[in-house]
């Protein structure tokens, strides 16, 4: 269990604005994720929990061990907190072999026990064949696995991961994710992971805290946040939403439906069918969002909005289609269905996928 209330203010300077970190994390998840853009305060939160920096105010409790309490002026040293910290770069000692790096972390154990523990850790992390190599002779994935193994040998109370997959290619990322899944099951300690990669957060996180400008703007299960962003700010941070204005033209509570007049970027206007919005009336102005992968694009549809395609980009498993007004669709498969009619495609916005944003 992590229960951390952290407040830290950095005053403005001639080359930087004032920044205040003011967050509260309370989670029993085995892997909790801090997600957000650069400068949101994610790494500062990790450093505060690890004891590398001291908050101005707050209280940090990890599994019934009080790390920090501003009211009583208690602040354990990083060594007393026993937080395993894995940086973006592996931070292995360059003058030691991988085995020696791990042995150093297990230095408090008796010699024979230490040797057995290091051997077991090398085997568990599939590093037994490279234990005699220096960090410079290891691949990026091997260095990160070695760094995590070294952290775990010190019997940490919590594992803190600061963008550990940064700089790794796709296969090595998947390899690292598999290792972290094993760690979650085998070691039974809370893991706090910093990332700005939404796919990584979705794959690893049991709970996600979305940070922006030093504050938590939403938290919950990653899938729930992706399906139901609380605000337009969160939708923008997730980076996969189309956001636009809408006005209710007609509404039918019994049929759970409505007709909407919508306006996107550059004043591009279109109409679409929507759900019934309880608490709103005819003429109400709304701010709506819909995930790019929820849109459906065909050559002909009785329920779509006609839009001209501006840009098309292919990805490994999807096609990204950008239409007028900045409307973006992520289309699965090899491409668009059929062909455009008079240069226009019909873009369907499933009513059940529309989200009312604050």
BALOBA-1460 file (C-alpha; in Angstrom, 3 decimals):
// residues 358
<rec num="1" residu="x" x="0.000" y="0.000" z="0.000"/>
<rec num="2" residu="x" x="1.269" y="3.451" z="-0.961"/>
<rec num="3" residu="x" x="-0.233" y="6.521" z="0.689"/>
<rec num="4" residu="x" x="1.731" y="9.599" z="-0.338"/>
<rec num="5" residu="x" x="0.708" y="13.236" z="-0.001"/>
<rec num="6" residu="x" x="3.456" y="15.390" z="-1.447"/>
<rec num="7" residu="x" x="3.719" y="19.141" z="-1.848"/>
<rec num="8" residu="x" x="6.848" y="20.829" z="-3.154"/>
<rec num="9" residu="x" x="7.168" y="24.342" z="-4.615"/>
<rec num="10" residu="x" x="9.987" y="25.635" z="-6.774"/>
<rec num="11" residu="x" x="9.928" y="29.455" z="-6.910"/>
<rec num="12" residu="x" x="10.124" y="31.307" z="-10.204"/>
<rec num="13" residu="x" x="13.518" y="32.335" z="-11.538"/>
<rec num="14" residu="x" x="14.679" y="34.507" z="-14.381"/>
<rec num="15" residu="x" x="14.624" y="31.537" z="-16.775"/>
<rec num="16" residu="x" x="11.776" y="29.422" z="-15.324"/>
<rec num="17" residu="x" x="8.263" y="29.835" z="-13.973"/>
<rec num="18" residu="x" x="7.133" y="28.735" z="-10.526"/>
<rec num="19" residu="x" x="6.214" y="25.052" z="-10.278"/>
<rec num="20" residu="x" x="4.249" y="23.348" z="-7.505"/>
<rec num="21" residu="x" x="3.886" y="19.608" z="-7.117"/>
<rec num="22" residu="x" x="0.743" y="18.863" z="-5.116"/>
<rec num="23" residu="x" x="-0.323" y="15.221" z="-5.397"/>
<rec num="24" residu="x" x="-1.992" y="12.517" z="-3.322"/>
<rec num="25" residu="x" x="-1.446" y="8.889" z="-4.272"/>
<rec num="26" residu="x" x="-3.297" y="6.187" z="-2.371"/>
<rec num="27" residu="x" x="-3.142" y="2.785" z="-4.002"/>
<rec num="28" residu="x" x="-2.910" y="-0.899" z="-3.151"/>
<rec num="29" residu="x" x="-2.187" y="-1.831" z="-6.782"/>
<rec num="30" residu="x" x="0.863" y="-4.004" z="-7.353"/>
<rec num="31" residu="x" x="1.815" y="-1.805" z="-10.308"/>
<rec num="32" residu="x" x="0.581" y="1.779" z="-10.235"/>
<rec num="33" residu="x" x="1.453" y="4.094" z="-13.104"/>
<rec num="34" residu="x" x="2.212" y="7.814" z="-13.096"/>
<rec num="35" residu="x" x="1.268" y="8.978" z="-16.586"/>
<rec num="36" residu="x" x="1.625" y="12.406" z="-18.100"/>
<rec num="37" residu="x" x="3.743" y="14.695" z="-20.275"/>
<rec num="38" residu="x" x="7.294" y="15.795" z="-19.546"/>
<rec num="39" residu="x" x="7.403" y="18.344" z="-16.732"/>
<rec num="40" residu="x" x="4.198" y="17.093" z="-15.090"/>
<rec num="41" residu="x" x="5.984" y="16.113" z="-11.856"/>
<rec num="42" residu="x" x="6.181" y="12.338" z="-12.319"/>
<rec num="43" residu="x" x="9.896" y="11.894" z="-11.640"/>
<rec num="44" residu="x" x="9.768" y="14.441" z="-8.801"/>
<rec num="45" residu="x" x="7.075" y="12.308" z="-7.153"/>
<rec num="46" residu="x" x="9.300" y="9.230" z="-7.415"/>
<rec num="47" residu="x" x="12.312" y="11.131" z="-6.048"/>
<rec num="48" residu="x" x="10.226" y="12.358" z="-3.096"/>
<rec num="49" residu="x" x="9.172" y="8.809" z="-2.218"/>
<rec num="50" residu="x" x="12.731" y="7.517" z="-2.611"/>
<rec num="51" residu="x" x="14.090" y="10.272" z="-0.361"/>
<rec num="52" residu="x" x="16.254" y="11.942" z="-2.998"/>
<rec num="53" residu="x" x="14.377" y="15.202" z="-2.467"/>
<rec num="54" residu="x" x="12.435" y="16.492" z="0.542"/>
<rec num="55" residu="x" x="8.867" y="17.797" z="0.136"/>
<rec num="56" residu="x" x="7.806" y="21.071" z="1.744"/>
<rec num="57" residu="x" x="4.745" y="19.399" z="3.211"/>
<rec num="58" residu="x" x="2.962" y="16.060" z="3.261"/>
<rec num="59" residu="x" x="3.241" y="12.492" z="4.470"/>
<rec num="60" residu="x" x="4.573" y="9.337" z="2.765"/>
<rec num="61" residu="x" x="3.580" y="5.886" z="4.035"/>
<rec num="62" residu="x" x="4.569" y="2.608" z="2.313"/>
<rec num="63" residu="x" x="3.223" y="-0.663" z="3.731"/>
<rec num="64" residu="x" x="2.869" y="0.763" z="7.261"/>
<rec num="65" residu="x" x="6.385" y="2.247" z="7.238"/>
<rec num="66" residu="x" x="6.377" y="6.027" z="7.588"/>
<rec num="67" residu="x" x="8.971" y="7.459" z="5.180"/>
<rec num="68" residu="x" x="8.202" y="11.129" z="5.666"/>
<rec num="69" residu="x" x="5.958" y="13.290" z="7.804"/>
<rec num="70" residu="x" x="6.305" y="17.063" z="7.629"/>
<rec num="71" residu="x" x="4.191" y="17.631" z="10.738"/>
<rec num="72" residu="x" x="6.517" y="15.614" z="12.988"/>
<rec num="73" residu="x" x="9.647" y="16.517" z="10.977"/>
<rec num="74" residu="x" x="10.330" y="12.848" z="10.226"/>
<rec num="75" residu="x" x="12.294" y="12.032" z="7.078"/>
<rec num="76" residu="x" x="14.010" y="8.667" z="6.660"/>
<rec num="77" residu="x" x="17.175" y="8.593" z="4.582"/>
<rec num="78" residu="x" x="17.037" y="6.813" z="1.206"/>
<rec num="79" residu="x" x="18.940" y="3.892" z="2.757"/>
<rec num="80" residu="x" x="16.400" y="3.593" z="5.585"/>
<rec num="81" residu="x" x="13.486" y="3.719" z="3.154"/>
<rec num="82" residu="x" x="14.919" y="0.830" z="1.093"/>
<rec num="83" residu="x" x="13.401" y="1.950" z="-2.160"/>
<rec num="84" residu="x" x="14.656" y="0.174" z="-5.253"/>
<rec num="85" residu="x" x="15.090" y="2.931" z="-7.848"/>
<rec num="86" residu="x" x="15.593" y="2.161" z="-11.554"/>
<rec num="87" residu="x" x="16.527" y="5.176" z="-13.667"/>
<rec num="88" residu="x" x="15.964" y="5.757" z="-17.393"/>
<rec num="89" residu="x" x="19.592" y="4.789" z="-17.845"/>
<rec num="90" residu="x" x="20.406" y="1.576" z="-16.020"/>
<rec num="91" residu="x" x="22.986" y="3.276" z="-13.715"/>
<rec num="92" residu="x" x="24.984" y="0.061" z="-13.317"/>
<rec num="93" residu="x" x="28.533" y="0.658" z="-12.113"/>
<rec num="94" residu="x" x="30.561" y="0.767" z="-15.358"/>
<rec num="95" residu="x" x="33.796" y="-0.550" z="-13.785"/>
<rec num="96" residu="x" x="32.108" y="-3.716" z="-12.476"/>
<rec num="97" residu="x" x="30.809" y="-6.793" z="-14.237"/>
<rec num="98" residu="x" x="27.088" y="-7.429" z="-14.067"/>
<rec num="99" residu="x" x="27.622" y="-10.150" z="-11.452"/>
<rec num="100" residu="x" x="29.738" y="-7.790" z="-9.343"/>
<rec num="101" residu="x" x="27.021" y="-5.118" z="-9.610"/>
<rec num="102" residu="x" x="24.508" y="-7.562" z="-8.211"/>
<rec num="103" residu="x" x="26.905" y="-8.766" z="-5.521"/>
<rec num="104" residu="x" x="27.428" y="-5.194" z="-4.390"/>
<rec num="105" residu="x" x="23.658" y="-4.763" z="-3.906"/>
<rec num="106" residu="x" x="23.549" y="-7.962" z="-1.835"/>
<rec num="107" residu="x" x="26.544" y="-6.932" z="0.252"/>
<rec num="108" residu="x" x="24.747" y="-7.305" z="3.578"/>
<rec num="109" residu="x" x="24.255" y="-11.062" z="3.035"/>
<rec num="110" residu="x" x="26.760" y="-13.705" z="4.192"/>
<rec num="111" residu="x" x="29.159" y="-14.581" z="1.374"/>
<rec num="112" residu="x" x="27.721" y="-17.981" z="0.461"/>
<rec num="113" residu="x" x="24.133" y="-16.757" z="0.659"/>
<rec num="114" residu="x" x="25.060" y="-13.721" z="-1.439"/>
<rec num="115" residu="x" x="26.616" y="-15.914" z="-4.120"/>
<rec num="116" residu="x" x="23.511" y="-18.106" z="-4.291"/>
<rec num="117" residu="x" x="21.163" y="-15.110" z="-4.373"/>
<rec num="118" residu="x" x="23.093" y="-13.439" z="-7.203"/>
<rec num="119" residu="x" x="23.156" y="-16.660" z="-9.225"/>
<rec num="120" residu="x" x="19.422" y="-17.157" z="-8.733"/>
<rec num="121" residu="x" x="18.701" y="-13.563" z="-9.741"/>
<rec num="122" residu="x" x="20.828" y="-13.836" z="-12.900"/>
<rec num="123" residu="x" x="18.944" y="-16.987" z="-13.829"/>
<rec num="124" residu="x" x="15.530" y="-15.532" z="-13.075"/>
<rec num="125" residu="x" x="16.230" y="-12.516" z="-15.286"/>
<rec num="126" residu="x" x="17.806" y="-14.655" z="-18.056"/>
<rec num="127" residu="x" x="21.222" y="-13.059" z="-17.558"/>
<rec num="128" residu="x" x="23.282" y="-16.081" z="-16.491"/>
<rec num="129" residu="x" x="25.212" y="-16.096" z="-19.788"/>
<rec num="130" residu="x" x="26.301" y="-12.432" z="-19.497"/>
<rec num="131" residu="x" x="27.101" y="-12.152" z="-15.785"/>
<rec num="132" residu="x" x="30.789" y="-11.670" z="-16.501"/>
<rec num="133" residu="x" x="30.294" y="-8.778" z="-18.923"/>
<rec num="134" residu="x" x="30.636" y="-5.100" z="-18.151"/>
<rec num="135" residu="x" x="27.566" y="-2.847" z="-18.620"/>
<rec num="136" residu="x" x="29.093" y="-1.484" z="-21.837"/>
<rec num="137" residu="x" x="29.057" y="-5.013" z="-23.276"/>
<rec num="138" residu="x" x="25.368" y="-5.580" z="-22.563"/>
<rec num="139" residu="x" x="22.358" y="-4.743" z="-24.714"/>
<rec num="140" residu="x" x="19.939" y="-2.050" z="-23.541"/>
<rec num="141" residu="x" x="17.433" y="-4.669" z="-22.454"/>
<rec num="142" residu="x" x="20.066" y="-6.638" z="-20.538"/>
<rec num="143" residu="x" x="21.209" y="-3.504" z="-18.729"/>
<rec num="144" residu="x" x="17.661" y="-2.656" z="-17.665"/>
<rec num="145" residu="x" x="16.969" y="-6.200" z="-16.494"/>
<rec num="146" residu="x" x="20.262" y="-6.149" z="-14.619"/>
<rec num="147" residu="x" x="19.350" y="-2.837" z="-13.001"/>
<rec num="148" residu="x" x="15.994" y="-4.202" z="-11.828"/>
<rec num="149" residu="x" x="17.675" y="-7.379" z="-10.543"/>
<rec num="150" residu="x" x="20.229" y="-5.294" z="-8.632"/>
<rec num="151" residu="x" x="17.432" y="-3.242" z="-7.048"/>
<rec num="152" residu="x" x="15.568" y="-6.354" z="-5.937"/>
<rec num="153" residu="x" x="18.654" y="-7.896" z="-4.307"/>
<rec num="154" residu="x" x="18.616" y="-5.112" z="-1.720"/>
<rec num="155" residu="x" x="15.190" y="-6.373" z="-0.518"/>
<rec num="156" residu="x" x="13.362" y="-3.102" z="-1.260"/>
<rec num="157" residu="x" x="10.043" y="-2.151" z="0.295"/>
<rec num="158" residu="x" x="8.982" y="-0.524" z="-2.979"/>
<rec num="159" residu="x" x="10.266" y="-0.594" z="-6.567"/>
<rec num="160" residu="x" x="10.372" y="2.798" z="-8.299"/>
<rec num="161" residu="x" x="10.773" y="2.742" z="-12.096"/>
<rec num="162" residu="x" x="11.467" y="5.991" z="-13.960"/>
<rec num="163" residu="x" x="10.664" y="5.304" z="-17.628"/>
<rec num="164" residu="x" x="12.687" y="2.051" z="-17.666"/>
<rec num="165" residu="x" x="11.764" y="1.276" z="-21.299"/>
<rec num="166" residu="x" x="13.058" y="4.599" z="-22.615"/>
<rec num="167" residu="x" x="15.414" y="3.974" z="-25.537"/>
<rec num="168" residu="x" x="14.427" y="0.319" z="-25.966"/>
<rec num="169" residu="x" x="13.088" y="-0.962" z="-29.282"/>
<rec num="170" residu="x" x="9.742" y="-2.780" z="-29.494"/>
<rec num="171" residu="x" x="11.015" y="-6.375" z="-28.901"/>
<rec num="172" residu="x" x="13.121" y="-5.285" z="-25.925"/>
<rec num="173" residu="x" x="10.166" y="-3.388" z="-24.484"/>
<rec num="174" residu="x" x="8.017" y="-6.512" z="-24.632"/>
<rec num="175" residu="x" x="10.843" y="-8.439" z="-22.971"/>
<rec num="176" residu="x" x="11.012" y="-5.855" z="-20.179"/>
<rec num="177" residu="x" x="7.224" y="-5.934" z="-19.721"/>
<rec num="178" residu="x" x="7.356" y="-9.712" z="-19.299"/>
<rec num="179" residu="x" x="10.065" y="-9.314" z="-16.647"/>
<rec num="180" residu="x" x="8.021" y="-6.732" z="-14.739"/>
<rec num="181" residu="x" x="5.009" y="-9.035" z="-14.832"/>
<rec num="182" residu="x" x="7.142" y="-11.772" z="-13.267"/>
<rec num="183" residu="x" x="8.434" y="-9.342" z="-10.641"/>
<rec num="184" residu="x" x="4.897" y="-8.314" z="-9.715"/>
<rec num="185" residu="x" x="3.955" y="-11.935" z="-9.026"/>
<rec num="186" residu="x" x="7.187" y="-13.185" z="-7.462"/>
<rec num="187" residu="x" x="8.229" y="-10.354" z="-5.151"/>
<rec num="188" residu="x" x="4.920" y="-9.008" z="-3.854"/>
<rec num="189" residu="x" x="6.115" y="-5.430" z="-3.354"/>
<rec num="190" residu="x" x="4.394" y="-2.278" z="-4.621"/>
<rec num="191" residu="x" x="5.752" y="-0.981" z="-7.931"/>
<rec num="192" residu="x" x="5.390" y="2.633" z="-9.026"/>
<rec num="193" residu="x" x="6.110" y="3.190" z="-12.711"/>
<rec num="194" residu="x" x="6.615" y="6.527" z="-14.459"/>
<rec num="195" residu="x" x="5.792" y="6.689" z="-18.159"/>
<rec num="196" residu="x" x="4.432" y="9.023" z="-20.821"/>
<rec num="197" residu="x" x="3.646" y="6.055" z="-23.105"/>
<rec num="198" residu="x" x="-0.069" y="5.270" z="-22.948"/>
<rec num="199" residu="x" x="0.341" y="1.764" z="-24.399"/>
<rec num="200" residu="x" x="2.868" y="0.988" z="-21.657"/>
<rec num="201" residu="x" x="0.505" y="2.310" z="-18.993"/>
<rec num="202" residu="x" x="-2.348" y="0.221" z="-20.391"/>
<rec num="203" residu="x" x="-0.256" y="-2.945" z="-20.561"/>
<rec num="204" residu="x" x="1.392" y="-2.760" z="-17.145"/>
<rec num="205" residu="x" x="-0.734" y="-0.641" z="-14.858"/>
<rec num="206" residu="x" x="-3.443" y="-1.856" z="-12.520"/>
<rec num="207" residu="x" x="-4.108" y="1.736" z="-11.512"/>
<rec num="208" residu="x" x="-3.104" y="4.942" z="-13.285"/>
<rec num="209" residu="x" x="-2.606" y="8.483" z="-12.025"/>
<rec num="210" residu="x" x="-2.714" y="11.126" z="-14.767"/>
<rec num="211" residu="x" x="-0.486" y="14.067" z="-13.832"/>
<rec num="212" residu="x" x="-0.427" y="17.507" z="-15.413"/>
<rec num="213" residu="x" x="1.320" y="20.642" z="-14.172"/>
<rec num="214" residu="x" x="2.100" y="19.087" z="-10.803"/>
<rec num="215" residu="x" x="-1.348" y="17.745" z="-9.937"/>
<rec num="216" residu="x" x="-3.396" y="14.572" z="-10.380"/>
<rec num="217" residu="x" x="-6.172" y="15.308" z="-12.865"/>
<rec num="218" residu="x" x="-7.673" y="11.791" z="-12.864"/>
<rec num="219" residu="x" x="-6.921" y="8.364" z="-11.445"/>
<rec num="220" residu="x" x="-8.403" y="4.893" z="-11.785"/>
<rec num="221" residu="x" x="-8.025" y="1.762" z="-13.881"/>
<rec num="222" residu="x" x="-6.191" y="2.637" z="-17.138"/>
<rec num="223" residu="x" x="-8.980" y="1.193" z="-19.282"/>
<rec num="224" residu="x" x="-11.632" y="3.192" z="-17.443"/>
<rec num="225" residu="x" x="-9.675" y="6.425" z="-17.904"/>
<rec num="226" residu="x" x="-9.188" y="5.733" z="-21.606"/>
<rec num="227" residu="x" x="-12.903" y="5.010" z="-22.042"/>
<rec num="228" residu="x" x="-14.111" y="7.853" z="-19.815"/>
<rec num="229" residu="x" x="-11.712" y="10.792" z="-19.517"/>
<rec num="230" residu="x" x="-13.030" y="13.083" z="-16.794"/>
<rec num="231" residu="x" x="-12.211" y="16.344" z="-18.553"/>
<rec num="232" residu="x" x="-11.105" y="17.766" z="-21.875"/>
<rec num="233" residu="x" x="-7.676" y="18.224" z="-20.320"/>
<rec num="234" residu="x" x="-7.375" y="14.484" z="-19.650"/>
<rec num="235" residu="x" x="-8.637" y="13.631" z="-23.142"/>
<rec num="236" residu="x" x="-5.935" y="15.864" z="-24.618"/>
<rec num="237" residu="x" x="-3.246" y="14.254" z="-22.447"/>
<rec num="238" residu="x" x="-4.288" y="10.776" z="-23.586"/>
<rec num="239" residu="x" x="-3.687" y="11.978" z="-27.144"/>
<rec num="240" residu="x" x="-6.251" y="9.701" z="-28.826"/>
<rec num="241" residu="x" x="-9.390" y="11.793" z="-28.694"/>
<rec num="242" residu="x" x="-11.182" y="14.026" z="-31.156"/>
<rec num="243" residu="x" x="-12.679" y="16.958" z="-29.238"/>
<rec num="244" residu="x" x="-15.277" y="19.328" z="-30.684"/>
<rec num="245" residu="x" x="-18.244" y="21.560" z="-29.854"/>
<rec num="246" residu="x" x="-21.831" y="20.423" z="-30.289"/>
<rec num="247" residu="x" x="-25.336" y="21.879" z="-30.014"/>
<rec num="248" residu="x" x="-28.418" y="19.733" z="-29.391"/>
<rec num="249" residu="x" x="-30.830" y="20.111" z="-32.329"/>
<rec num="250" residu="x" x="-33.352" y="17.418" z="-31.361"/>
<rec num="251" residu="x" x="-33.637" y="14.975" z="-28.491"/>
<rec num="252" residu="x" x="-35.699" y="11.888" z="-27.686"/>
<rec num="253" residu="x" x="-35.391" y="10.648" z="-24.081"/>
<rec num="254" residu="x" x="-37.532" y="7.572" z="-24.785"/>
<rec num="255" residu="x" x="-35.350" y="6.570" z="-27.705"/>
<rec num="256" residu="x" x="-32.133" y="7.556" z="-25.910"/>
<rec num="257" residu="x" x="-31.016" y="9.587" z="-28.899"/>
<rec num="258" residu="x" x="-30.399" y="13.110" z="-30.136"/>
<rec num="259" residu="x" x="-29.309" y="15.031" z="-33.216"/>
<rec num="260" residu="x" x="-26.276" y="17.256" z="-32.898"/>
<rec num="261" residu="x" x="-24.793" y="20.147" z="-34.837"/>
<rec num="262" residu="x" x="-21.019" y="19.948" z="-34.375"/>
<rec num="263" residu="x" x="-18.158" y="22.352" z="-34.992"/>
<rec num="264" residu="x" x="-14.539" y="21.199" z="-35.124"/>
<rec num="265" residu="x" x="-11.289" y="23.060" z="-35.783"/>
<rec num="266" residu="x" x="-11.282" y="25.925" z="-38.305"/>
<rec num="267" residu="x" x="-15.070" y="26.152" z="-38.029"/>
<rec num="268" residu="x" x="-15.671" y="22.868" z="-39.885"/>
<rec num="269" residu="x" x="-19.333" y="21.949" z="-39.251"/>
<rec num="270" residu="x" x="-21.170" y="18.641" z="-39.510"/>
<rec num="271" residu="x" x="-24.183" y="16.887" z="-38.020"/>
<rec num="272" residu="x" x="-24.395" y="13.511" z="-36.370"/>
<rec num="273" residu="x" x="-26.630" y="11.269" z="-34.277"/>
<rec num="274" residu="x" x="-25.872" y="11.250" z="-30.574"/>
<rec num="275" residu="x" x="-27.172" y="9.712" z="-27.366"/>
<rec num="276" residu="x" x="-29.636" y="11.391" z="-25.047"/>
<rec num="277" residu="x" x="-27.828" y="13.712" z="-22.635"/>
<rec num="278" residu="x" x="-29.717" y="13.797" z="-19.299"/>
<rec num="279" residu="x" x="-29.929" y="17.248" z="-17.734"/>
<rec num="280" residu="x" x="-29.539" y="19.089" z="-21.060"/>
<rec num="281" residu="x" x="-32.157" y="20.751" z="-23.236"/>
<rec num="282" residu="x" x="-32.643" y="21.718" z="-26.860"/>
<rec num="283" residu="x" x="-30.000" y="24.250" z="-27.826"/>
<rec num="284" residu="x" x="-27.605" y="23.176" z="-25.057"/>
<rec num="285" residu="x" x="-23.951" y="23.640" z="-25.923"/>
<rec num="286" residu="x" x="-21.737" y="20.638" z="-25.260"/>
<rec num="287" residu="x" x="-18.069" y="19.748" z="-25.465"/>
<rec num="288" residu="x" x="-17.722" y="16.200" z="-26.780"/>
<rec num="289" residu="x" x="-14.880" y="13.743" z="-27.271"/>
<rec num="290" residu="x" x="-14.548" y="10.454" z="-29.105"/>
<rec num="291" residu="x" x="-11.580" y="8.129" z="-29.429"/>
<rec num="292" residu="x" x="-9.962" y="8.018" z="-32.845"/>
<rec num="293" residu="x" x="-10.223" y="4.219" z="-32.918"/>
<rec num="294" residu="x" x="-13.992" y="4.406" z="-32.309"/>
<rec num="295" residu="x" x="-14.698" y="6.180" z="-35.600"/>
<rec num="296" residu="x" x="-15.884" y="4.154" z="-38.596"/>
<rec num="297" residu="x" x="-15.010" y="5.205" z="-42.138"/>
<rec num="298" residu="x" x="-16.779" y="3.920" z="-45.256"/>
<rec num="299" residu="x" x="-17.557" y="5.118" z="-48.752"/>
<rec num="300" residu="x" x="-21.301" y="5.093" z="-48.088"/>
<rec num="301" residu="x" x="-23.295" y="5.309" z="-44.851"/>
<rec num="302" residu="x" x="-26.712" y="6.659" z="-43.954"/>
<rec num="303" residu="x" x="-25.495" y="7.693" z="-40.510"/>
<rec num="304" residu="x" x="-22.098" y="9.237" z="-41.157"/>
<rec num="305" residu="x" x="-20.815" y="12.758" z="-41.763"/>
<rec num="306" residu="x" x="-19.295" y="13.508" z="-45.162"/>
<rec num="307" residu="x" x="-15.659" y="14.564" z="-44.821"/>
<rec num="308" residu="x" x="-12.718" y="15.053" z="-47.152"/>
<rec num="309" residu="x" x="-9.550" y="13.145" z="-46.401"/>
<rec num="310" residu="x" x="-6.559" y="15.417" z="-45.824"/>
<rec num="311" residu="x" x="-3.807" y="13.018" z="-44.833"/>
<rec num="312" residu="x" x="-3.276" y="9.281" z="-44.626"/>
<rec num="313" residu="x" x="-0.546" y="7.521" z="-42.640"/>
<rec num="314" residu="x" x="0.061" y="3.792" z="-42.307"/>
<rec num="315" residu="x" x="1.194" y="2.194" z="-39.078"/>
<rec num="316" residu="x" x="2.024" y="-1.391" z="-38.195"/>
<rec num="317" residu="x" x="-1.571" y="-2.456" z="-37.538"/>
<rec num="318" residu="x" x="-3.709" y="0.583" z="-38.296"/>
<rec num="319" residu="x" x="-4.223" y="3.410" z="-40.748"/>
<rec num="320" residu="x" x="-4.372" y="6.955" z="-39.392"/>
<rec num="321" residu="x" x="-6.768" y="9.049" z="-41.472"/>
<rec num="322" residu="x" x="-6.946" y="12.814" z="-40.876"/>
<rec num="323" residu="x" x="-10.041" y="14.586" z="-42.202"/>
<rec num="324" residu="x" x="-11.305" y="18.150" z="-42.396"/>
<rec num="325" residu="x" x="-11.498" y="19.963" z="-39.090"/>
<rec num="326" residu="x" x="-8.656" y="17.885" z="-37.679"/>
<rec num="327" residu="x" x="-10.894" y="14.838" z="-37.167"/>
<rec num="328" residu="x" x="-8.667" y="11.760" z="-36.904"/>
<rec num="329" residu="x" x="-9.675" y="8.113" z="-37.294"/>
<rec num="330" residu="x" x="-7.507" y="5.132" z="-36.371"/>
<rec num="331" residu="x" x="-8.736" y="2.397" z="-38.693"/>
<rec num="332" residu="x" x="-7.801" y="-1.261" z="-38.121"/>
<rec num="333" residu="x" x="-6.740" y="-3.457" z="-40.987"/>
<rec num="334" residu="x" x="-5.090" y="-2.632" z="-44.265"/>
<rec num="335" residu="x" x="-6.967" y="0.552" z="-45.115"/>
<rec num="336" residu="x" x="-10.243" y="2.295" z="-45.823"/>
<rec num="337" residu="x" x="-13.264" y="0.378" z="-46.974"/>
<rec num="338" residu="x" x="-14.214" y="0.878" z="-50.616"/>
<rec num="339" residu="x" x="-13.484" y="4.190" z="-52.302"/>
<rec num="340" residu="x" x="-14.363" y="7.821" z="-51.734"/>
<rec num="341" residu="x" x="-17.512" y="9.240" z="-53.307"/>
<rec num="342" residu="x" x="-16.869" y="12.601" z="-54.976"/>
<rec num="343" residu="x" x="-13.703" y="12.875" z="-52.927"/>
<rec num="344" residu="x" x="-15.568" y="12.454" z="-49.620"/>
<rec num="345" residu="x" x="-15.706" y="9.665" z="-47.090"/>
<rec num="346" residu="x" x="-18.523" y="8.984" z="-44.663"/>
<rec num="347" residu="x" x="-17.228" y="9.126" z="-41.091"/>
<rec num="348" residu="x" x="-19.527" y="7.541" z="-38.537"/>
<rec num="349" residu="x" x="-19.439" y="8.592" z="-34.876"/>
<rec num="350" residu="x" x="-21.083" y="5.753" z="-32.883"/>
<rec num="351" residu="x" x="-23.381" y="7.504" z="-30.357"/>
<rec num="352" residu="x" x="-22.362" y="5.144" z="-27.545"/>
<rec num="353" residu="x" x="-18.703" y="6.163" z="-28.027"/>
<rec num="354" residu="x" x="-19.318" y="9.920" z="-27.596"/>
<rec num="355" residu="x" x="-18.131" y="11.284" z="-24.259"/>
<rec num="356" residu="x" x="-19.377" y="14.479" z="-22.601"/>
<rec num="357" residu="x" x="-16.354" y="16.428" z="-21.379"/>
<rec num="358" residu="x" x="-16.170" y="19.075" z="-18.667"/>
